[in-house]
Amino acid sequence: MFLDIPNFAVAIGYTNSSWTLKCDLNCDYVTKILNYMDKHRYAVCTPIFDKSKFTSQPLLDFDAGYILRAKDALPRQGSKHRGR
């Protein structure tokens, strides 16, 4: 999910391990969110990033030149899962 974009999620896999493993984890998490929203009749989910509690890091842990050159234009991810 992307900051300030409601109801949007994308699955990105690992760059140094099985791509499908991380995609599966992402899909499981999004499914939990969708089920929670359905149960509580929520129509919108918009992620918020709390800079006082978390840092950000590159979305792709990959040292290819084309990734490094585009690092400022690519999305970033939070440093850890907030949890409930």
PDB file of N, CA, C and O in Angstrom:
ATOM      1  N   MET A   1       0.851  -1.173   0.000  1.00  0.00           N
ATOM      2  CA  MET A   1       0.000   0.000   0.000  1.00  0.00           C
ATOM      3  C   MET A   1       0.893   1.231   0.000  1.00  0.00           C
ATOM      4  O   MET A   1       2.016   1.210   0.504  1.00  0.00           O
ATOM      5  N   PHE A   2       0.371   2.289  -0.571  1.00  0.00           N
ATOM      6  CA  PHE A   2       1.142   3.512  -0.687  1.00  0.00           C
ATOM      7  C   PHE A   2       0.526   4.633   0.145  1.00  0.00           C
ATOM      8  O   PHE A   2      -0.695   4.773   0.220  1.00  0.00           O
ATOM      9  N   LEU A   3       1.382   5.414   0.757  1.00  0.00           N
ATOM     10  CA  LEU A   3       0.968   6.534   1.598  1.00  0.00           C
ATOM     11  C   LEU A   3      -0.008   7.437   0.856  1.00  0.00           C
ATOM     12  O   LEU A   3       0.240   7.847  -0.278  1.00  0.00           O
ATOM     13  N   ASP A   4      -1.107   7.736   1.508  1.00  0.00           N
ATOM     14  CA  ASP A   4      -2.125   8.669   1.013  1.00  0.00           C
ATOM     15  C   ASP A   4      -2.854   8.226  -0.255  1.00  0.00           C
ATOM     16  O   ASP A   4      -3.543   9.034  -0.877  1.00  0.00           O
ATOM     17  N   ILE A   5      -2.716   6.968  -0.644  1.00  0.00           N
ATOM     18  CA  ILE A   5      -3.489   6.451  -1.781  1.00  0.00           C
ATOM     19  C   ILE A   5      -4.458   5.401  -1.229  1.00  0.00           C
ATOM     20  O   ILE A   5      -4.034   4.303  -0.868  1.00  0.00           O
ATOM     21  N   PRO A   6      -5.746   5.724  -1.161  1.00  0.00           N
ATOM     22  CA  PRO A   6      -6.706   4.786  -0.570  1.00  0.00           C
ATOM     23  C   PRO A   6      -6.969   3.566  -1.452  1.00  0.00           C
ATOM     24  O   PRO A   6      -6.972   3.647  -2.681  1.00  0.00           O
ATOM     25  N   ASN A   7      -7.188   2.443  -0.786  1.00  0.00           N
ATOM     26  CA  ASN A   7      -7.646   1.207  -1.434  1.00  0.00           C
ATOM     27  C   ASN A   7      -6.761   0.756  -2.599  1.00  0.00           C
ATOM     28  O   ASN A   7      -7.265   0.334  -3.641  1.00  0.00           O
ATOM     29  N   PHE A   8      -5.465   0.846  -2.419  1.00  0.00           N
ATOM     30  CA  PHE A   8      -4.543   0.417  -3.462  1.00  0.00           C
ATOM     31  C   PHE A   8      -3.414  -0.378  -2.830  1.00  0.00           C
ATOM     32  O   PHE A   8      -2.804   0.060  -1.855  1.00  0.00           O
ATOM     33  N   ALA A   9      -3.143  -1.537  -3.385  1.00  0.00           N
ATOM     34  CA  ALA A   9      -2.045  -2.361  -2.887  1.00  0.00           C
ATOM     35  C   ALA A   9      -1.346  -3.005  -4.075  1.00  0.00           C
ATOM     36  O   ALA A   9      -1.958  -3.258  -5.112  1.00  0.00           O
ATOM     37  N   VAL A  10      -0.063  -3.265  -3.908  1.00  0.00           N
ATOM     38  CA  VAL A  10       0.726  -3.915  -4.942  1.00  0.00           C
ATOM     39  C   VAL A  10       1.626  -4.939  -4.254  1.00  0.00           C
ATOM     40  O   VAL A  10       2.095  -4.710  -3.138  1.00  0.00           O
ATOM     41  N   ALA A  11       1.863  -6.054  -4.913  1.00  0.00           N
ATOM     42  CA  ALA A  11       2.721  -7.092  -4.338  1.00  0.00           C
ATOM     43  C   ALA A  11       4.090  -7.029  -5.007  1.00  0.00           C
ATOM     44  O   ALA A  11       4.201  -7.103  -6.231  1.00  0.00           O
ATOM     45  N   ILE A  12       5.121  -6.894  -4.191  1.00  0.00           N
ATOM     46  CA  ILE A  12       6.510  -6.870  -4.653  1.00  0.00           C
ATOM     47  C   ILE A  12       7.220  -8.036  -3.976  1.00  0.00           C
ATOM     48  O   ILE A  12       7.078  -8.240  -2.771  1.00  0.00           O
ATOM     49  N   GLY A  13       7.973  -8.790  -4.741  1.00  0.00           N
ATOM     50  CA  GLY A  13       8.666  -9.947  -4.176  1.00  0.00           C
ATOM     51  C   GLY A  13      10.060  -9.608  -3.679  1.00  0.00           C
ATOM     52  O   GLY A  13      10.535  -8.480  -3.818  1.00  0.00           O
ATOM     53  N   TYR A  14      10.702 -10.606  -3.098  1.00  0.00           N
ATOM     54  CA  TYR A  14      12.079 -10.447  -2.648  1.00  0.00           C
ATOM     55  C   TYR A  14      13.001 -10.359  -3.855  1.00  0.00           C
ATOM     56  O   TYR A  14      12.702 -10.907  -4.916  1.00  0.00           O
ATOM     57  N   THR A  15      14.127  -9.665  -3.689  1.00  0.00           N
ATOM     58  CA  THR A  15      15.119  -9.596  -4.766  1.00  0.00           C
ATOM     59  C   THR A  15      16.251 -10.597  -4.538  1.00  0.00           C
ATOM     60  O   THR A  15      17.011 -10.900  -5.458  1.00  0.00           O
ATOM     61  N   ASN A  16      16.363 -11.106  -3.321  1.00  0.00           N
ATOM     62  CA  ASN A  16      17.461 -12.026  -3.007  1.00  0.00           C
ATOM     63  C   ASN A  16      16.970 -13.406  -2.563  1.00  0.00           C
ATOM     64  O   ASN A  16      17.744 -14.200  -2.027  1.00  0.00           O
ATOM     65  N   SER A  17      15.710 -13.683  -2.783  1.00  0.00           N
ATOM     66  CA  SER A  17      15.120 -14.964  -2.388  1.00  0.00           C
ATOM     67  C   SER A  17      13.947 -15.229  -3.338  1.00  0.00           C
ATOM     68  O   SER A  17      13.815 -14.570  -4.369  1.00  0.00           O
ATOM     69  N   SER A  18      13.121 -16.170  -2.992  1.00  0.00           N
ATOM     70  CA  SER A  18      11.976 -16.501  -3.833  1.00  0.00           C
ATOM     71  C   SER A  18      11.019 -15.306  -3.953  1.00  0.00           C
ATOM     72  O   SER A  18      10.487 -14.820  -2.955  1.00  0.00           O
ATOM     73  N   TRP A  19      10.815 -14.848  -5.185  1.00  0.00           N
ATOM     74  CA  TRP A  19       9.916 -13.714  -5.436  1.00  0.00           C
ATOM     75  C   TRP A  19       8.520 -14.014  -4.909  1.00  0.00           C
ATOM     76  O   TRP A  19       7.887 -13.154  -4.296  1.00  0.00           O
ATOM     77  N   THR A  20       8.040 -15.227  -5.143  1.00  0.00           N
ATOM     78  CA  THR A  20       6.668 -15.564  -4.761  1.00  0.00           C
ATOM     79  C   THR A  20       6.474 -15.614  -3.251  1.00  0.00           C
ATOM     80  O   THR A  20       5.360 -15.394  -2.777  1.00  0.00           O
ATOM     81  N   LEU A  21       7.519 -15.894  -2.483  1.00  0.00           N
ATOM     82  CA  LEU A  21       7.383 -15.957  -1.032  1.00  0.00           C
ATOM     83  C   LEU A  21       6.926 -14.608  -0.475  1.00  0.00           C
ATOM     84  O   LEU A  21       5.965 -14.552   0.292  1.00  0.00           O
ATOM     85  N   LYS A  22       7.598 -13.534  -0.850  1.00  0.00           N
ATOM     86  CA  LYS A  22       7.204 -12.223  -0.335  1.00  0.00           C
ATOM     87  C   LYS A  22       5.864 -11.793  -0.912  1.00  0.00           C
ATOM     88  O   LYS A  22       5.061 -11.171  -0.216  1.00  0.00           O
ATOM     89  N   CYS A  23       5.613 -12.120  -2.184  1.00  0.00           N
ATOM     90  CA  CYS A  23       4.304 -11.797  -2.766  1.00  0.00           C
ATOM     91  C   CYS A  23       3.187 -12.488  -1.986  1.00  0.00           C
ATOM     92  O   CYS A  23       2.137 -11.893  -1.745  1.00  0.00           O
ATOM     93  N   ASP A  24       3.410 -13.734  -1.596  1.00  0.00           N
ATOM     94  CA  ASP A  24       2.427 -14.458  -0.780  1.00  0.00           C
ATOM     95  C   ASP A  24       2.202 -13.755   0.558  1.00  0.00           C
ATOM     96  O   ASP A  24       1.064 -13.619   1.007  1.00  0.00           O
ATOM     97  N   LEU A  25       3.276 -13.314   1.189  1.00  0.00           N
ATOM     98  CA  LEU A  25       3.158 -12.608   2.467  1.00  0.00           C
ATOM     99  C   LEU A  25       2.382 -11.305   2.300  1.00  0.00           C
ATOM    100  O   LEU A  25       1.520 -10.975   3.115  1.00  0.00           O
ATOM    101  N   ASN A  26       2.699 -10.570   1.236  1.00  0.00           N
ATOM    102  CA  ASN A  26       1.971  -9.329   0.963  1.00  0.00           C
ATOM    103  C   ASN A  26       0.485  -9.598   0.742  1.00  0.00           C
ATOM    104  O   ASN A  26      -0.366  -8.893   1.284  1.00  0.00           O
ATOM    105  N   CYS A  27       0.183 -10.609  -0.045  1.00  0.00           N
ATOM    106  CA  CYS A  27      -1.215 -10.932  -0.349  1.00  0.00           C
ATOM    107  C   CYS A  27      -1.971 -11.381   0.898  1.00  0.00           C
ATOM    108  O   CYS A  27      -3.140 -11.037   1.074  1.00  0.00           O
ATOM    109  N   ASP A  28      -1.310 -12.147   1.762  1.00  0.00           N
ATOM    110  CA  ASP A  28      -1.943 -12.550   3.029  1.00  0.00           C
ATOM    111  C   ASP A  28      -2.290 -11.324   3.866  1.00  0.00           C
ATOM    112  O   ASP A  28      -3.376 -11.246   4.441  1.00  0.00           O
ATOM    113  N   TYR A  29      -1.368 -10.369   3.932  1.00  0.00           N
ATOM    114  CA  TYR A  29      -1.593  -9.161   4.727  1.00  0.00           C
ATOM    115  C   TYR A  29      -2.746  -8.333   4.151  1.00  0.00           C
ATOM    116  O   TYR A  29      -3.613  -7.869   4.892  1.00  0.00           O
ATOM    117  N   VAL A  30      -2.751  -8.152   2.843  1.00  0.00           N
ATOM    118  CA  VAL A  30      -3.827  -7.382   2.207  1.00  0.00           C
ATOM    119  C   VAL A  30      -5.169  -8.093   2.391  1.00  0.00           C
ATOM    120  O   VAL A  30      -6.192  -7.439   2.593  1.00  0.00           O
ATOM    121  N   THR A  31      -5.173  -9.403   2.324  1.00  0.00           N
ATOM    122  CA  THR A  31      -6.405 -10.159   2.552  1.00  0.00           C
ATOM    123  C   THR A  31      -6.930  -9.936   3.968  1.00  0.00           C
ATOM    124  O   THR A  31      -8.135  -9.783   4.163  1.00  0.00           O
ATOM    125  N   LYS A  32      -6.042  -9.916   4.948  1.00  0.00           N
ATOM    126  CA  LYS A  32      -6.457  -9.631   6.339  1.00  0.00           C
ATOM    127  C   LYS A  32      -7.074  -8.243   6.444  1.00  0.00           C
ATOM    128  O   LYS A  32      -8.089  -8.061   7.116  1.00  0.00           O
ATOM    129  N   ILE A  33      -6.468  -7.275   5.786  1.00  0.00           N
ATOM    130  CA  ILE A  33      -7.020  -5.921   5.800  1.00  0.00           C
ATOM    131  C   ILE A  33      -8.405  -5.899   5.155  1.00  0.00           C
ATOM    132  O   ILE A  33      -9.338  -5.313   5.705  1.00  0.00           O
ATOM    133  N   LEU A  34      -8.540  -6.539   3.987  1.00  0.00           N
ATOM    134  CA  LEU A  34      -9.833  -6.559   3.302  1.00  0.00           C
ATOM    135  C   LEU A  34     -10.905  -7.253   4.137  1.00  0.00           C
ATOM    136  O   LEU A  34     -12.040  -6.780   4.200  1.00  0.00           O
ATOM    137  N   ASN A  35     -10.559  -8.365   4.775  1.00  0.00           N
ATOM    138  CA  ASN A  35     -11.519  -9.064   5.639  1.00  0.00           C
ATOM    139  C   ASN A  35     -11.918  -8.205   6.833  1.00  0.00           C
ATOM    140  O   ASN A  35     -13.086  -8.183   7.221  1.00  0.00           O
ATOM    141  N   TYR A  36     -10.954  -7.499   7.415  1.00  0.00           N
ATOM    142  CA  TYR A  36     -11.238  -6.598   8.540  1.00  0.00           C
ATOM    143  C   TYR A  36     -12.175  -5.476   8.086  1.00  0.00           C
ATOM    144  O   TYR A  36     -13.139  -5.137   8.773  1.00  0.00           O
ATOM    145  N   MET A  37     -11.875  -4.910   6.921  1.00  0.00           N
ATOM    146  CA  MET A  37     -12.725  -3.846   6.386  1.00  0.00           C
ATOM    147  C   MET A  37     -14.136  -4.352   6.134  1.00  0.00           C
ATOM    148  O   MET A  37     -15.110  -3.670   6.452  1.00  0.00           O
ATOM    149  N   ASP A  38     -14.247  -5.540   5.565  1.00  0.00           N
ATOM    150  CA  ASP A  38     -15.564  -6.121   5.286  1.00  0.00           C
ATOM    151  C   ASP A  38     -16.342  -6.369   6.579  1.00  0.00           C
ATOM    152  O   ASP A  38     -17.529  -6.055   6.669  1.00  0.00           O
ATOM    153  N   LYS A  39     -15.668  -6.928   7.567  1.00  0.00           N
ATOM    154  CA  LYS A  39     -16.310  -7.238   8.849  1.00  0.00           C
ATOM    155  C   LYS A  39     -16.842  -5.973   9.533  1.00  0.00           C
ATOM    156  O   LYS A  39     -17.913  -5.993  10.141  1.00  0.00           O
ATOM    157  N   HIS A  40     -16.094  -4.885   9.431  1.00  0.00           N
ATOM    158  CA  HIS A  40     -16.466  -3.637  10.106  1.00  0.00           C
ATOM    159  C   HIS A  40     -17.136  -2.633   9.170  1.00  0.00           C
ATOM    160  O   HIS A  40     -17.400  -1.491   9.546  1.00  0.00           O
ATOM    161  N   ARG A  41     -17.405  -3.084   7.946  1.00  0.00           N
ATOM    162  CA  ARG A  41     -18.091  -2.271   6.939  1.00  0.00           C
ATOM    163  C   ARG A  41     -17.351  -0.966   6.629  1.00  0.00           C
ATOM    164  O   ARG A  41     -17.970   0.085   6.462  1.00  0.00           O
ATOM    165  N   TYR A  42     -16.034  -1.047   6.556  1.00  0.00           N
ATOM    166  CA  TYR A  42     -15.218   0.096   6.139  1.00  0.00           C
ATOM    167  C   TYR A  42     -15.099   0.069   4.624  1.00  0.00           C
ATOM    168  O   TYR A  42     -14.957  -0.997   4.025  1.00  0.00           O
ATOM    169  N   ALA A  43     -15.158   1.238   4.008  1.00  0.00           N
ATOM    170  CA  ALA A  43     -15.058   1.327   2.554  1.00  0.00           C
ATOM    171  C   ALA A  43     -13.677   1.794   2.094  1.00  0.00           C
ATOM    172  O   ALA A  43     -13.302   1.573   0.942  1.00  0.00           O
ATOM    173  N   VAL A  44     -12.916   2.439   2.989  1.00  0.00           N
ATOM    174  CA  VAL A  44     -11.651   3.037   2.595  1.00  0.00           C
ATOM    175  C   VAL A  44     -10.554   2.683   3.594  1.00  0.00           C
ATOM    176  O   VAL A  44     -10.759   2.715   4.808  1.00  0.00           O
ATOM    177  N   CYS A  45      -9.403   2.350   3.062  1.00  0.00           N
ATOM    178  CA  CYS A  45      -8.212   2.106   3.870  1.00  0.00           C
ATOM    179  C   CYS A  45      -7.079   2.938   3.267  1.00  0.00           C
ATOM    180  O   CYS A  45      -6.703   2.739   2.112  1.00  0.00           O
ATOM    181  N   THR A  46      -6.541   3.864   4.047  1.00  0.00           N
ATOM    182  CA  THR A  46      -5.454   4.718   3.564  1.00  0.00           C
ATOM    183  C   THR A  46      -4.299   4.654   4.555  1.00  0.00           C
ATOM    184  O   THR A  46      -4.454   5.073   5.702  1.00  0.00           O
ATOM    185  N   PRO A  47      -3.154   4.143   4.143  1.00  0.00           N
ATOM    186  CA  PRO A  47      -2.020   4.036   5.054  1.00  0.00           C
ATOM    187  C   PRO A  47      -1.490   5.407   5.488  1.00  0.00           C
ATOM    188  O   PRO A  47      -1.528   6.375   4.729  1.00  0.00           O
ATOM    189  N   ILE A  48      -0.999   5.463   6.726  1.00  0.00           N
ATOM    190  CA  ILE A  48      -0.388   6.658   7.285  1.00  0.00           C
ATOM    191  C   ILE A  48       0.999   6.266   7.770  1.00  0.00           C
ATOM    192  O   ILE A  48       1.174   5.210   8.378  1.00  0.00           O
ATOM    193  N   PHE A  49       1.976   7.110   7.505  1.00  0.00           N
ATOM    194  CA  PHE A  49       3.356   6.838   7.923  1.00  0.00           C
ATOM    195  C   PHE A  49       3.722   7.794   9.046  1.00  0.00           C
ATOM    196  O   PHE A  49       3.751   9.009   8.848  1.00  0.00           O
ATOM    197  N   ASP A  50       4.003   7.249  10.221  1.00  0.00           N
ATOM    198  CA  ASP A  50       4.355   8.049  11.393  1.00  0.00           C
ATOM    199  C   ASP A  50       5.878   8.187  11.466  1.00  0.00           C
ATOM    200  O   ASP A  50       6.568   7.268  11.906  1.00  0.00           O
ATOM    201  N   LYS A  51       6.394   9.326  11.036  1.00  0.00           N
ATOM    202  CA  LYS A  51       7.839   9.563  10.997  1.00  0.00           C
ATOM    203  C   LYS A  51       8.475   9.584  12.381  1.00  0.00           C
ATOM    204  O   LYS A  51       9.688   9.415  12.507  1.00  0.00           O
ATOM    205  N   SER A  52       7.669   9.791  13.419  1.00  0.00           N
ATOM    206  CA  SER A  52       8.231   9.812  14.775  1.00  0.00           C
ATOM    207  C   SER A  52       8.503   8.400  15.301  1.00  0.00           C
ATOM    208  O   SER A  52       9.257   8.236  16.260  1.00  0.00           O
ATOM    209  N   LYS A  53       7.903   7.387  14.687  1.00  0.00           N
ATOM    210  CA  LYS A  53       8.065   6.006  15.152  1.00  0.00           C
ATOM    211  C   LYS A  53       8.831   5.110  14.190  1.00  0.00           C
ATOM    212  O   LYS A  53       9.388   4.090  14.596  1.00  0.00           O
ATOM    213  N   PHE A  54       8.860   5.492  12.907  1.00  0.00           N
ATOM    214  CA  PHE A  54       9.447   4.625  11.900  1.00  0.00           C
ATOM    215  C   PHE A  54      10.391   5.401  10.988  1.00  0.00           C
ATOM    216  O   PHE A  54      10.297   6.621  10.858  1.00  0.00           O
ATOM    217  N   THR A  55      11.288   4.675  10.371  1.00  0.00           N
ATOM    218  CA  THR A  55      12.108   5.238   9.309  1.00  0.00           C
ATOM    219  C   THR A  55      11.708   4.535   8.023  1.00  0.00           C
ATOM    220  O   THR A  55      10.989   3.536   8.046  1.00  0.00           O
ATOM    221  N   SER A  56      12.176   5.063   6.910  1.00  0.00           N
ATOM    222  CA  SER A  56      11.884   4.386   5.643  1.00  0.00           C
ATOM    223  C   SER A  56      13.175   3.832   5.068  1.00  0.00           C
ATOM    224  O   SER A  56      14.276   4.271   5.400  1.00  0.00           O
ATOM    225  N   GLN A  57      12.997   2.860   4.203  1.00  0.00           N
ATOM    226  CA  GLN A  57      14.140   2.229   3.547  1.00  0.00           C
ATOM    227  C   GLN A  57      13.737   1.905   2.119  1.00  0.00           C
ATOM    228  O   GLN A  57      12.547   1.892   1.802  1.00  0.00           O
ATOM    229  N   PRO A  58      14.710   1.643   1.252  1.00  0.00           N
ATOM    230  CA  PRO A  58      14.363   1.341  -0.145  1.00  0.00           C
ATOM    231  C   PRO A  58      13.418   0.142  -0.250  1.00  0.00           C
ATOM    232  O   PRO A  58      13.524  -0.817   0.515  1.00  0.00           O
ATOM    233  N   LEU A  59      12.508   0.214  -1.196  1.00  0.00           N
ATOM    234  CA  LEU A  59      11.579  -0.891  -1.428  1.00  0.00           C
ATOM    235  C   LEU A  59      12.304  -2.101  -2.002  1.00  0.00           C
ATOM    236  O   LEU A  59      12.014  -3.241  -1.639  1.00  0.00           O
ATOM    237  N   LEU A  60      13.244  -1.844  -2.893  1.00  0.00           N
ATOM    238  CA  LEU A  60      13.996  -2.925  -3.527  1.00  0.00           C
ATOM    239  C   LEU A  60      15.419  -2.966  -2.991  1.00  0.00           C
ATOM    240  O   LEU A  60      16.162  -1.992  -3.117  1.00  0.00           O
ATOM    241  N   ASP A  61      15.795  -4.075  -2.400  1.00  0.00           N
ATOM    242  CA  ASP A  61      17.151  -4.287  -1.902  1.00  0.00           C
ATOM    243  C   ASP A  61      17.958  -4.926  -3.035  1.00  0.00           C
ATOM    244  O   ASP A  61      18.221  -6.129  -3.034  1.00  0.00           O
ATOM    245  N   PHE A  62      18.336  -4.094  -3.988  1.00  0.00           N
ATOM    246  CA  PHE A  62      18.909  -4.600  -5.227  1.00  0.00           C
ATOM    247  C   PHE A  62      19.938  -3.583  -5.710  1.00  0.00           C
ATOM    248  O   PHE A  62      19.627  -2.397  -5.818  1.00  0.00           O
ATOM    249  N   ASP A  63      21.150  -4.027  -5.999  1.00  0.00           N
ATOM    250  CA  ASP A  63      22.236  -3.113  -6.355  1.00  0.00           C
ATOM    251  C   ASP A  63      22.468  -2.956  -7.852  1.00  0.00           C
ATOM    252  O   ASP A  63      23.546  -2.524  -8.261  1.00  0.00           O
ATOM    253  N   ALA A  64      21.496  -3.293  -8.665  1.00  0.00           N
ATOM    254  CA  ALA A  64      21.638  -3.103 -10.106  1.00  0.00           C
ATOM    255  C   ALA A  64      21.710  -1.599 -10.402  1.00  0.00           C
ATOM    256  O   ALA A  64      21.046  -0.797  -9.745  1.00  0.00           O
ATOM    257  N   GLY A  65      22.508  -1.236 -11.380  1.00  0.00           N
ATOM    258  CA  GLY A  65      22.688   0.171 -11.708  1.00  0.00           C
ATOM    259  C   GLY A  65      21.389   0.901 -12.000  1.00  0.00           C
ATOM    260  O   GLY A  65      21.202   2.033 -11.554  1.00  0.00           O
ATOM    261  N   TYR A  66      20.488   0.267 -12.744  1.00  0.00           N
ATOM    262  CA  TYR A  66      19.230   0.935 -13.087  1.00  0.00           C
ATOM    263  C   TYR A  66      18.356   1.173 -11.857  1.00  0.00           C
ATOM    264  O   TYR A  66      17.592   2.138 -11.827  1.00  0.00           O
ATOM    265  N   ILE A  67      18.453   0.319 -10.855  1.00  0.00           N
ATOM    266  CA  ILE A  67      17.706   0.533  -9.606  1.00  0.00           C
ATOM    267  C   ILE A  67      18.357   1.658  -8.806  1.00  0.00           C
ATOM    268  O   ILE A  67      17.659   2.538  -8.302  1.00  0.00           O
ATOM    269  N   LEU A  68      19.669   1.641  -8.685  1.00  0.00           N
ATOM    270  CA  LEU A  68      20.377   2.672  -7.928  1.00  0.00           C
ATOM    271  C   LEU A  68      20.174   4.060  -8.548  1.00  0.00           C
ATOM    272  O   LEU A  68      20.017   5.042  -7.821  1.00  0.00           O
ATOM    273  N   ARG A  69      20.174   4.148  -9.869  1.00  0.00           N
ATOM    274  CA  ARG A  69      19.966   5.445 -10.528  1.00  0.00           C
ATOM    275  C   ARG A  69      18.551   5.977 -10.299  1.00  0.00           C
ATOM    276  O   ARG A  69      18.344   7.190 -10.283  1.00  0.00           O
ATOM    277  N   ALA A  70      17.587   5.094 -10.125  1.00  0.00           N
ATOM    278  CA  ALA A  70      16.189   5.502  -9.957  1.00  0.00           C
ATOM    279  C   ALA A  70      15.739   5.520  -8.503  1.00  0.00           C
ATOM    280  O   ALA A  70      14.557   5.734  -8.233  1.00  0.00           O
ATOM    281  N   LYS A  71      16.650   5.300  -7.562  1.00  0.00           N
ATOM    282  CA  LYS A  71      16.250   5.121  -6.155  1.00  0.00           C
ATOM    283  C   LYS A  71      15.448   6.298  -5.601  1.00  0.00           C
ATOM    284  O   LYS A  71      14.578   6.094  -4.753  1.00  0.00           O
ATOM    285  N   ASP A  72      15.715   7.515  -6.052  1.00  0.00           N
ATOM    286  CA  ASP A  72      14.962   8.664  -5.545  1.00  0.00           C
ATOM    287  C   ASP A  72      13.551   8.740  -6.115  1.00  0.00           C
ATOM    288  O   ASP A  72      12.696   9.427  -5.555  1.00  0.00           O
ATOM    289  N   ALA A  73      13.295   8.045  -7.221  1.00  0.00           N
ATOM    290  CA  ALA A  73      11.974   8.059  -7.847  1.00  0.00           C
ATOM    291  C   ALA A  73      11.130   6.851  -7.450  1.00  0.00           C
ATOM    292  O   ALA A  73       9.915   6.852  -7.647  1.00  0.00           O
ATOM    293  N   LEU A  74      11.761   5.826  -6.897  1.00  0.00           N
ATOM    294  CA  LEU A  74      11.040   4.604  -6.539  1.00  0.00           C
ATOM    295  C   LEU A  74      10.382   4.738  -5.166  1.00  0.00           C
ATOM    296  O   LEU A  74      10.873   5.479  -4.315  1.00  0.00           O
ATOM    297  N   PRO A  75       9.274   4.027  -4.946  1.00  0.00           N
ATOM    298  CA  PRO A  75       8.642   4.037  -3.622  1.00  0.00           C
ATOM    299  C   PRO A  75       9.591   3.488  -2.559  1.00  0.00           C
ATOM    300  O   PRO A  75      10.523   2.746  -2.867  1.00  0.00           O
ATOM    301  N   ARG A  76       9.344   3.858  -1.320  1.00  0.00           N
ATOM    302  CA  ARG A  76      10.108   3.355  -0.183  1.00  0.00           C
ATOM    303  C   ARG A  76       9.172   2.555   0.704  1.00  0.00           C
ATOM    304  O   ARG A  76       7.954   2.624   0.544  1.00  0.00           O
ATOM    305  N   GLN A  77       9.728   1.800   1.633  1.00  0.00           N
ATOM    306  CA  GLN A  77       8.919   1.018   2.558  1.00  0.00           C
ATOM    307  C   GLN A  77       9.285   1.374   3.995  1.00  0.00           C
ATOM    308  O   GLN A  77      10.366   1.896   4.268  1.00  0.00           O
ATOM    309  N   GLY A  78       8.370   1.084   4.896  1.00  0.00           N
ATOM    310  CA  GLY A  78       8.619   1.334   6.309  1.00  0.00           C
ATOM    311  C   GLY A  78       9.671   0.379   6.852  1.00  0.00           C
ATOM    312  O   GLY A  78       9.894  -0.703   6.309  1.00  0.00           O
ATOM    313  N   SER A  79      10.308   0.801   7.929  1.00  0.00           N
ATOM    314  CA  SER A  79      11.399   0.014   8.506  1.00  0.00           C
ATOM    315  C   SER A  79      10.914  -1.203   9.267  1.00  0.00           C
ATOM    316  O   SER A  79      11.679  -2.142   9.490  1.00  0.00           O
ATOM    317  N   LYS A  80       9.633  -1.199   9.675  1.00  0.00           N
ATOM    318  CA  LYS A  80       9.082  -2.357  10.379  1.00  0.00           C
ATOM    319  C   LYS A  80       7.565  -2.304  10.324  1.00  0.00           C
ATOM    320  O   LYS A  80       6.974  -1.272  10.004  1.00  0.00           O
ATOM    321  N   HIS A  81       6.946  -3.432  10.640  1.00  0.00           N
ATOM    322  CA  HIS A  81       5.495  -3.551  10.665  1.00  0.00           C
ATOM    323  C   HIS A  81       4.986  -2.983  11.981  1.00  0.00           C
ATOM    324  O   HIS A  81       5.541  -3.279  13.040  1.00  0.00           O
ATOM    325  N   ARG A  82       3.968  -2.194  11.928  1.00  0.00           N
ATOM    326  CA  ARG A  82       3.410  -1.571  13.129  1.00  0.00           C
ATOM    327  C   ARG A  82       2.765  -2.606  14.045  1.00  0.00           C
ATOM    328  O   ARG A  82       2.921  -2.549  15.265  1.00  0.00           O
ATOM    329  N   GLY A  83       2.044  -3.544  13.452  1.00  0.00           N
ATOM    330  CA  GLY A  83       1.342  -4.547  14.269  1.00  0.00           C
ATOM    331  C   GLY A  83       0.125  -3.966  14.956  1.00  0.00           C
ATOM    332  O   GLY A  83      -0.141  -2.767  14.862  1.00  0.00           O
ATOM    333  N   ARG A  84      -0.605  -4.811  15.640  1.00  0.00           N
ATOM    334  CA  ARG A  84      -1.814  -4.367  16.358  1.00  0.00           C
ATOM    335  C   ARG A  84      -1.680  -4.719  17.806  1.00  0.00           C
ATOM    336  O   ARG A  84      -2.582  -4.438  18.595  1.00  0.00           O
TER     337      ARG A  84
END
